[in-house]
Amino acid sequence: MKKAATIFEHLAHITNRKKDWNSLSDQDQKSFVPYLINRWLSMNPDLIEVVNMFQQYTIGPLDKKHVYQLYHDILPANKFYMKYTKSKKVAKYNAELVEFISRTHMISKHEATDHIDLLMSSVRGKEFLNRFIAQYGKSDKEIKKMLSK
């Protein structure tokens, strides 16, 4: 049994190969995901405005077949280079602070970061966080270090 088309094969089908929707196998049609197509096409600076303009239609109102047909018809028959742009993982907060909140609340580090985000968004939240850390016997110097990046 043949595997379903990958995201890269779908991109090639709507751009340089210009393969008709009806010529795709049922498995290939099922593996076509408009969200992923939009995401990959938007990585190309020349296509980002087009993708943005059609996104309101491609995610929701139109079914897969019509999204495929739309991109198939409007995109030129060219090979496109789409470099994947991923976010840089930069620690938002001091690791010691995240670990401290995670342990004291018995939550994941991701949830701890969300809590810290909420507290750091206001002056009162920052004051609360300061007092909370102090309740666990941390000195002003340690608190200052924890709250710095």
Buried (B, 14 or more C-beta within 10 A) or exposed (E): EEEBBEBEBBBBBBBBEEBEBEEBEEEBBEBBEBEEBBBBBBBBEEBEEBBEEBBEEBEEEBEBEBBBBBBBEEBEEEEBEBEEEEEEEEEEBBEEBBEBBBEEEEBEEEBBBEBBEEBBEEEEBEEEBBEBBEEEEBEEEBBEEBBEE
